[in-house]
Amino acid sequence: MGVSSRTRSYILKPWYFSYWTICAGCALLFVSYLSLRQRGGVLDEDIWLHQQQQQLPPISITGTRHVEGNIWGGYWQVDTTFSAPPTPPTAREVRPGPWKGSCHDLAAKAPQPFSELYMPRHAPASALPGGAPRAWHQWAGNISWADFQEQATPRLAGRRKKRVIKYKVIGNQLYRHGGCGSSLYSQFAEEMMLVALHLFDVPDTDFALQFGDSCPFPGMPVIAWGICRNNTGRGGFTMPSYRTWQHALGPQQQQVLHQCFAARYPTDMSQRVPDVVWRGSTTDPFFEEFNKSTYLQAARVRLHYMSRNSTVLNTHLTGILQATRDVEGILGPTLAKEMPGEDAMKHAAIIDLDGNGWSDRFHTLTHYNTPVLKQVSNFTGFFEHLIAPGHSLHQFANDLSDLEEKAQALVRAAHTPGGADHLFSQAARRQGISAAVLNQVAVAEAMAYTITAHGNRTSWKVGKPAYVVHVCVPGEHACSCSAA
């Protein structure tokens, strides 16, 4: 039972079975592993990681504070109960037995107790302490029926190959216009929404999800992977990307993840490469396709070329997407080999800059025990307003004009007395935020929060749909479909 792709099959979380395992007056009687786990062999746990794992409560947020920033709406500084795990005595020699996979794969195969965290709340999803939005949205006033109807027209859906799908919630039941989801994107989104509706109360509402790589069309009240903040007050609503949901772990699994990072990638700058690293392809949220006249305008292409004349920028393209053949001919011979994502923690710092909405990686970088240099951008994912510059990461200009200077300063600071401690303290704050807002239940709550924020702004009565109803049943997929 799960969502399948061409290469992986993911087991659904136990709440999908809950409708079938709860009887009147009875509690759940089964124990299951959580997370979207790849089916595979038996986990060989490392002794040190096994000994260090404790049944700790989930990381909680102790406070938030809004701070102005260089983009509309600013950021929220978030503090948590997280403490960075210690580096084991043998440091990099520690390996989880014969396990040669990533720390994330190791953590995803670790047991996650089925605790009350996963029980229905019978209440709406809430903002974070201090009023910080659980998922970023920007919409002043109500949403009109005309705006809602306009957003799914072919004219808008065809822009940047966007796909807009309409949904309804009535009585915490999910309905979809146009039949069952066929794409991996919509299947994961629908799975996430079913979990959100099981755990949290959501008002009856019409809404639409946009599956596309760039910002929503201005003034359209869609729910998208990312929106562009602006001063119009109508940027839209964000939802967790399908990869965020796919990679989400339980609290105990996150503990294993961070312990594995501490073991494999010690926070000792003398053991790290003194440079700032980035690997990626030519994805871009602001260009549909690059040609010979425009490819040098793309931030990722310029970052790739900047490494040629730098002693500190280890930044290389590894693939070409959204480009014409003449651009492929220019860039192809200069491509570098791909690097396992977690091996970026072998370097002093990691760069993050805009890419396509579906290919977001920031939700994984936030877990890393390594300083992050992030591009200033109004293109915002659902949780990025919670990672404040100066508090849990560093920033560089959107046009990359100060990146070399910022990278040099960061590497110098990392090798001065107290400098590394300050940088790793920032990384630990970021890890704590990710543990609090990117665990399985928190991601589902962010989805419920977004649907609720959208629904509270609609100005019409939701009618009985001529849509397709999604019902959770045991089987090969997240849900089955039947006519409403």
C-alpha positions as CSV (number, residue, x, y, z in Angstrom):
1,M,0.0,0.0,0.0
2,G,1.6,3.2,-1.1
3,V,2.5,5.7,-3.8
4,S,4.7,4.3,-6.5
5,S,7.2,5.9,-8.8
6,R,9.2,4.2,-11.5
7,T,12.1,3.6,-9.1
8,R,10.7,3.5,-5.6
9,S,7.6,2.2,-3.8
10,Y,6.7,4.0,-0.6
11,I,4.8,2.4,2.2
12,L,2.0,4.5,3.6
13,K,1.9,5.7,7.1
14,P,-0.3,3.8,9.6
15,W,-3.0,6.5,9.8
16,Y,-4.1,5.2,6.4
17,F,-5.1,2.0,8.1
18,S,-6.7,3.7,11.0
19,Y,-10.2,3.7,9.6
20,W,-10.0,0.0,9.3
21,T,-8.4,-0.8,12.6
22,I,-10.4,1.3,15.0
23,C,-13.6,-0.2,16.4
24,A,-16.1,1.4,18.7
25,G,-14.5,2.1,22.0
26,C,-11.2,0.6,21.0
27,A,-7.8,2.1,20.5
28,L,-5.4,1.3,17.8
29,L,-4.0,-2.2,18.3
30,F,-1.3,-2.3,15.7
31,V,2.3,-1.1,15.7
32,S,3.8,0.0,12.4
33,Y,6.8,1.8,11.1
34,L,6.2,5.3,9.9
35,S,7.5,7.4,7.1
36,L,7.6,6.9,3.4
37,R,10.1,4.0,3.5
38,Q,11.6,2.5,0.5
39,R,11.1,-1.3,0.5
40,G,14.4,-3.0,0.8
41,G,16.6,-5.2,2.9
42,V,16.9,-5.4,6.7
43,L,18.5,-2.5,8.4
44,D,21.9,-3.2,10.0
45,E,22.0,-0.6,12.8
46,D,25.3,0.8,14.0
47,I,25.9,0.1,17.7
48,W,26.7,3.8,18.5
49,L,23.6,5.1,16.9
50,H,21.5,2.5,18.5
51,Q,22.9,3.3,21.9
52,Q,22.4,7.0,21.5
53,Q,18.8,6.8,20.3
54,Q,16.4,7.7,23.1
55,Q,12.6,8.0,23.2
56,L,12.7,11.8,23.4
57,P,9.6,14.0,22.9
58,P,9.3,15.7,19.6
59,I,11.2,18.9,19.2
60,S,9.0,21.8,20.2
61,I,9.1,25.6,19.4
62,T,9.8,27.7,22.4
63,G,9.3,31.1,20.8
64,T,9.1,33.1,17.6
65,R,9.9,36.7,16.8
66,H,9.1,38.6,13.6
67,V,12.0,40.5,12.0
68,E,12.1,42.7,9.0
69,G,14.0,41.4,6.0
70,N,15.0,42.4,2.5
71,I,11.9,40.9,1.0
72,W,8.2,41.7,1.5
73,G,6.9,40.2,4.8
74,G,10.2,39.6,6.4
75,Y,11.1,36.5,8.4
76,W,10.4,34.9,11.8
77,Q,13.2,33.9,14.1
78,V,12.3,30.5,15.6
79,D,13.8,29.0,18.7
80,T,13.3,25.3,19.7
81,T,14.2,22.7,22.3
82,F,16.7,21.1,19.9
83,S,20.3,20.4,21.0
84,A,22.9,19.3,18.4
85,P,23.9,15.6,19.0
86,P,27.5,15.1,20.0
87,T,30.1,13.9,17.6
88,P,31.0,10.2,18.5
89,P,34.6,9.5,19.6
90,T,35.4,7.7,16.4
91,A,33.7,10.4,14.2
92,R,33.9,9.5,10.5
93,E,34.9,5.9,11.2
94,V,31.4,5.3,12.5
95,R,29.2,3.6,9.9
96,P,25.9,1.9,10.4
97,G,27.3,-1.6,10.0
98,P,27.6,-2.5,6.3
99,W,25.1,0.3,5.5
100,K,26.5,2.4,2.7
101,G,23.4,4.5,1.9
102,S,22.6,8.0,2.9
103,C,21.8,9.1,6.5
104,H,18.3,9.8,5.3
105,D,17.8,6.3,4.0
106,L,19.1,5.0,7.3
107,A,16.8,7.2,9.3
108,A,13.8,6.3,7.2
109,K,14.3,2.6,8.0
110,A,14.6,3.2,11.7
111,P,11.5,2.4,13.9
112,Q,9.2,5.2,14.7
113,P,6.8,4.6,17.6
114,F,3.2,5.2,16.9
115,S,2.5,7.8,19.6
116,E,-0.4,10.2,20.3
117,L,1.4,12.6,18.0
118,Y,-0.3,10.7,15.2
119,M,-3.8,10.7,16.7
120,P,-6.6,13.0,15.3
121,R,-6.7,16.4,16.9
122,H,-10.4,17.2,16.2
123,A,-9.3,20.8,15.9
124,P,-8.1,23.2,13.2
125,A,-4.4,23.5,12.3
126,S,-2.9,26.5,14.2
127,A,-0.3,29.1,13.7
128,L,3.1,28.6,15.4
129,P,3.7,30.2,18.8
130,G,3.8,33.9,18.5
131,G,1.5,33.9,15.5
132,A,4.1,32.9,12.9
133,P,2.3,31.4,9.9
134,R,2.8,27.6,9.7
135,A,2.7,27.9,5.9
136,W,3.4,31.2,4.1
137,H,0.6,32.9,2.3
138,Q,-0.1,36.4,1.1
139,W,-3.7,37.3,0.3
140,A,-5.4,40.6,1.4
141,G,-9.2,40.5,1.6
142,N,-11.6,37.8,0.4
143,I,-11.2,35.4,-2.5
144,S,-14.0,36.0,-5.1
145,W,-15.8,33.3,-7.0
146,A,-14.6,35.0,-10.2
147,D,-11.0,34.7,-9.1
148,F,-11.4,31.1,-8.2
149,Q,-13.0,30.3,-11.6
150,E,-10.4,32.2,-13.6
151,Q,-7.4,30.5,-12.0
152,A,-7.9,27.1,-13.7
153,T,-8.5,28.3,-17.3
154,P,-6.3,26.9,-20.1
155,R,-4.7,30.4,-20.5
156,L,-3.3,30.3,-17.0
157,A,-2.7,26.6,-16.7
158,G,-0.6,26.6,-19.9
159,R,1.8,29.2,-18.7
160,R,5.1,27.6,-17.7
161,K,3.3,24.2,-18.2
162,K,1.4,24.7,-15.0
163,R,-1.4,22.3,-14.1
164,V,-4.2,23.5,-11.9
165,I,-6.6,21.0,-10.3
166,K,-9.7,22.0,-8.4
167,Y,-10.7,20.3,-5.1
168,K,-13.4,20.6,-2.4
169,V,-13.5,19.7,1.2
170,I,-17.0,19.0,2.6
171,G,-17.3,17.5,6.0
172,N,-13.6,16.8,6.1
173,Q,-14.0,14.7,3.0
174,L,-11.8,15.4,0.0
175,Y,-13.2,15.7,-3.5
176,R,-11.4,16.2,-6.7
177,H,-12.6,17.6,-10.0
178,G,-11.8,15.4,-13.0
179,G,-11.1,12.0,-11.6
180,C,-8.3,10.3,-9.8
181,G,-4.8,11.8,-9.8
182,S,-2.6,10.3,-12.5
183,S,0.6,12.2,-11.9
184,L,3.1,11.5,-9.1
185,Y,2.7,15.2,-8.0
186,S,-1.0,14.9,-7.5
187,Q,-0.9,11.5,-5.9
188,F,1.6,12.7,-3.3
189,A,-0.5,15.9,-2.7
190,E,-3.7,13.9,-2.3
191,E,-2.0,11.5,0.1
192,M,-0.8,14.5,2.1
193,M,-4.2,16.1,2.1
194,L,-5.9,12.9,3.3
195,V,-3.5,12.7,6.2
196,A,-4.2,16.4,7.0
197,L,-7.9,15.9,6.9
198,H,-7.6,12.8,9.2
199,L,-5.5,14.7,11.8
200,F,-7.1,18.2,11.6
201,D,-10.5,19.8,11.1
202,V,-10.7,21.8,7.9
203,P,-13.6,24.1,6.9
204,D,-15.8,23.3,3.9
205,T,-14.1,25.0,1.0
206,D,-13.3,25.1,-2.7
207,F,-9.6,25.4,-3.5
208,A,-7.1,24.7,-6.3
209,L,-3.6,23.3,-6.3
210,Q,-1.1,24.5,-8.9
211,F,1.6,22.0,-9.9
212,G,4.1,24.2,-11.7
213,D,7.7,25.4,-11.5
214,S,7.3,29.2,-11.2
215,C,5.3,31.7,-9.2
216,P,1.5,31.6,-9.5
217,F,0.0,34.0,-12.0
218,P,-0.3,37.4,-10.2
219,G,-3.6,37.7,-8.3
220,M,-4.7,34.1,-8.6
221,P,-5.6,32.4,-5.3
222,V,-4.0,29.1,-6.0
223,I,-2.1,26.9,-3.6
224,A,1.4,26.2,-5.0
225,W,4.8,24.8,-4.1
226,G,6.2,28.3,-4.0
227,I,4.9,31.9,-4.4
228,C,6.6,35.2,-5.2
229,R,6.2,37.7,-2.4
230,N,5.1,41.1,-3.6
231,N,3.6,44.4,-2.5
232,T,0.2,43.7,-4.1
233,G,-0.9,41.6,-1.2
234,R,-2.0,38.8,-3.4
235,G,0.8,36.4,-4.0
236,G,-1.1,33.3,-3.2
237,F,-0.8,30.3,-0.8
238,T,2.0,27.8,-0.3
239,M,1.9,24.1,0.3
240,P,4.7,21.5,1.1
241,S,6.2,20.2,-2.1
242,Y,5.8,16.5,-3.0
243,R,9.4,16.0,-2.2
244,T,9.0,17.5,1.3
245,W,6.2,15.1,2.0
246,Q,8.1,12.2,0.4
247,H,11.2,12.9,2.6
248,A,9.4,13.6,5.8
249,L,10.4,11.6,8.8
250,G,9.0,10.9,12.3
251,P,10.6,12.6,15.4
252,Q,12.6,9.6,16.4
253,Q,13.7,9.0,12.8
254,Q,14.9,12.7,12.7
255,Q,16.9,12.0,15.8
256,V,18.7,9.2,14.0
257,L,19.2,11.4,11.0
258,H,20.9,14.2,13.0
259,Q,23.0,11.6,14.9
260,C,24.2,10.1,11.6
261,F,25.2,13.5,10.4
262,A,27.2,14.1,13.5
263,A,28.9,10.8,13.0
264,R,29.7,11.1,9.4
265,Y,30.3,14.9,9.1
266,P,32.0,16.2,12.3
267,T,31.6,19.8,13.1
268,D,35.4,20.3,13.0
269,M,36.4,22.7,10.2
270,S,39.9,21.2,10.2
271,Q,38.3,18.1,8.8
272,R,36.3,19.9,6.1
273,V,37.2,21.3,2.7
274,P,37.7,25.1,3.1
275,D,35.3,26.1,0.3
276,V,31.6,26.7,-0.3
277,V,29.9,24.0,-2.4
278,W,27.0,23.7,-4.8
279,R,25.9,21.1,-7.4
280,G,22.7,21.2,-9.5
281,S,21.1,21.5,-12.9
282,T,19.9,24.4,-14.9
283,T,16.4,24.6,-13.4
284,D,15.1,28.1,-12.8
285,P,11.7,29.3,-11.7
286,F,11.8,32.4,-13.9
287,F,12.8,30.9,-17.3
288,E,10.7,28.4,-19.3
289,E,13.6,27.6,-21.6
290,F,17.1,28.9,-22.1
291,N,18.6,29.7,-25.5
292,K,21.9,31.0,-26.6
293,S,20.8,34.6,-26.0
294,T,19.4,34.1,-22.5
295,Y,21.2,31.3,-20.8
296,L,23.8,33.6,-19.2
297,Q,20.9,35.4,-17.4
298,A,20.2,32.3,-15.4
299,A,21.6,32.4,-11.9
300,R,22.6,28.8,-11.8
301,V,24.6,29.1,-15.1
302,R,26.3,32.3,-13.8
303,L,27.1,30.5,-10.5
304,H,28.7,27.6,-12.5
305,Y,31.0,30.0,-14.4
306,M,31.9,32.0,-11.2
307,S,33.8,29.0,-9.9
308,R,36.4,29.3,-12.7
309,N,38.0,32.4,-11.2
310,S,37.4,31.6,-7.5
311,T,39.4,29.9,-4.8
312,V,36.4,29.5,-2.5
313,L,33.4,28.7,-4.8
314,N,33.1,25.0,-5.6
315,T,30.0,25.5,-7.7
316,H,29.3,23.3,-10.8
317,L,26.4,22.3,-12.9
318,T,25.8,18.6,-13.2
319,G,22.9,18.5,-15.6
320,I,21.1,20.5,-18.2
321,L,17.3,21.1,-18.2
322,Q,15.0,23.7,-19.9
323,A,17.7,24.5,-22.5
324,T,17.9,24.5,-26.3
325,R,20.4,22.2,-28.0
326,D,22.9,24.9,-28.8
327,V,23.0,25.7,-25.0
328,E,23.5,22.0,-24.3
329,G,26.4,22.0,-26.7
330,I,28.0,24.9,-24.8
331,L,27.4,23.7,-21.3
332,G,27.7,20.0,-21.8
333,P,31.5,19.7,-21.9
334,T,31.8,21.8,-18.7
335,L,29.5,19.7,-16.5
336,A,30.8,18.1,-13.3
337,K,30.0,14.8,-11.8
338,E,27.1,14.5,-9.5
339,M,27.8,14.6,-5.7
340,P,25.7,12.7,-3.1
341,G,23.7,15.5,-1.5
342,E,24.8,14.8,2.0
343,D,28.4,14.9,1.1
344,A,28.1,18.7,0.8
345,M,28.6,18.5,4.6
346,K,32.3,17.7,3.9
347,H,32.7,21.4,3.0
348,A,32.7,24.6,5.0
349,A,29.4,25.8,3.8
350,I,26.6,25.0,1.3
351,I,25.0,27.4,-1.3
352,D,21.2,27.3,-2.0
353,L,19.6,29.2,-4.8
354,D,16.3,29.2,-6.7
355,G,15.4,26.2,-8.8
356,N,12.1,24.6,-9.9
357,G,9.4,24.2,-7.4
358,W,9.3,20.4,-7.8
359,S,13.1,20.1,-7.4
360,D,13.4,22.0,-4.1
361,R,16.3,20.9,-1.9
362,F,16.1,23.5,0.9
363,H,13.9,21.2,3.0
364,T,16.8,18.7,3.1
365,L,19.6,21.4,3.6
366,T,17.8,22.7,6.7
367,H,18.6,19.4,8.4
368,Y,22.3,19.6,7.6
369,N,24.8,20.4,10.4
370,T,26.6,22.8,8.0
371,P,26.4,26.6,7.4
372,V,24.1,27.6,4.5
373,L,24.5,30.6,2.2
374,K,21.1,31.3,0.6
375,Q,20.2,33.5,-2.3
376,V,17.9,36.4,-1.4
377,S,14.7,35.7,-3.3
378,N,11.0,36.6,-3.2
379,F,10.3,33.0,-4.4
380,T,9.2,31.4,-1.2
381,G,8.4,27.9,-0.2
382,F,5.9,27.1,2.6
383,F,8.4,27.2,5.5
384,E,11.2,29.4,4.3
385,H,10.0,32.5,6.2
386,L,10.9,30.6,9.3
387,I,14.6,30.4,8.4
388,A,15.8,33.9,9.2
389,P,19.0,35.4,7.9
390,G,21.6,36.0,10.7
391,H,19.7,33.6,13.0
392,S,19.9,30.3,11.2
393,L,21.6,31.0,7.8
394,H,23.5,33.6,5.8
395,Q,22.3,35.3,2.6
396,F,23.8,36.7,-0.6
397,A,22.4,39.1,-3.1
398,N,19.8,37.8,-5.6
399,D,22.1,38.8,-8.5
400,L,25.1,37.0,-7.0
401,S,27.0,40.3,-6.9
402,D,28.4,39.8,-3.3
403,L,28.5,36.0,-3.3
404,E,32.3,35.8,-3.7
405,E,32.8,38.3,-0.9
406,K,30.3,36.5,1.4
407,A,31.8,33.1,0.7
408,Q,35.3,34.3,1.4
409,A,34.2,35.9,4.7
410,L,32.4,32.8,5.8
411,V,35.3,30.5,5.2
412,R,37.7,32.9,7.0
413,A,35.3,33.1,10.0
414,A,35.1,29.3,10.1
415,H,38.8,29.2,10.8
416,T,39.0,31.9,13.4
417,P,38.7,31.3,17.2
418,G,35.0,31.1,18.0
419,G,34.0,31.6,14.4
420,A,33.2,27.9,13.7
421,D,31.3,27.7,17.0
422,H,29.1,30.6,15.9
423,L,28.5,29.1,12.4
424,F,27.6,25.7,13.8
425,S,25.3,27.2,16.4
426,Q,23.4,28.8,13.5
427,A,23.2,25.4,11.8
428,A,22.0,23.8,15.0
429,R,19.2,26.4,15.2
430,R,18.2,25.5,11.7
431,Q,18.2,21.8,12.4
432,G,15.9,22.4,15.4
433,I,13.5,24.4,13.2
434,S,13.5,21.7,10.6
435,A,12.8,19.0,13.3
436,A,9.8,21.1,14.5
437,V,8.2,22.1,11.2
438,L,9.3,19.3,8.8
439,N,8.4,16.1,10.6
440,Q,5.6,14.0,9.2
441,V,2.8,15.5,11.3
442,A,4.0,19.1,11.0
443,V,4.1,18.8,7.2
444,A,0.5,17.5,7.2
445,E,-0.5,20.3,9.6
446,A,1.1,22.9,7.2
447,M,-1.1,21.5,4.5
448,A,-4.2,21.7,6.7
449,Y,-3.2,25.2,7.7
450,T,-3.0,26.3,4.1
451,I,-6.3,24.9,3.1
452,T,-7.9,26.5,6.2
453,A,-6.3,29.9,5.5
454,H,-7.6,29.7,1.9
455,G,-11.0,28.6,3.0
456,N,-11.4,31.3,5.6
457,R,-11.1,33.9,2.7
458,T,-13.6,32.4,0.3
459,S,-16.9,34.3,0.1
460,W,-19.3,31.7,-1.3
461,K,-21.2,28.7,0.1
462,V,-19.6,25.4,-0.9
463,G,-22.1,23.2,-2.7
464,K,-22.3,19.5,-3.2
465,P,-19.7,18.6,-5.8
466,A,-20.1,16.8,-9.0
467,Y,-16.5,15.7,-8.3
468,V,-14.8,12.4,-7.4
469,V,-14.6,11.4,-3.8
470,H,-11.3,10.1,-2.3
471,V,-11.7,7.4,0.2
472,C,-8.9,5.6,2.1
473,V,-9.0,1.9,1.6
474,P,-6.4,-0.9,1.8
475,G,-4.9,-1.4,-1.6
476,E,-2.0,-0.5,-3.8
477,H,-2.6,3.3,-3.8
478,A,-3.2,6.1,-1.4
479,C,-6.9,6.2,-2.1
480,S,-9.6,4.9,-4.3
481,C,-12.0,7.0,-6.3
482,S,-15.7,6.8,-6.7
483,A,-18.4,9.2,-8.1
484,A,-19.7,11.6,-5.6
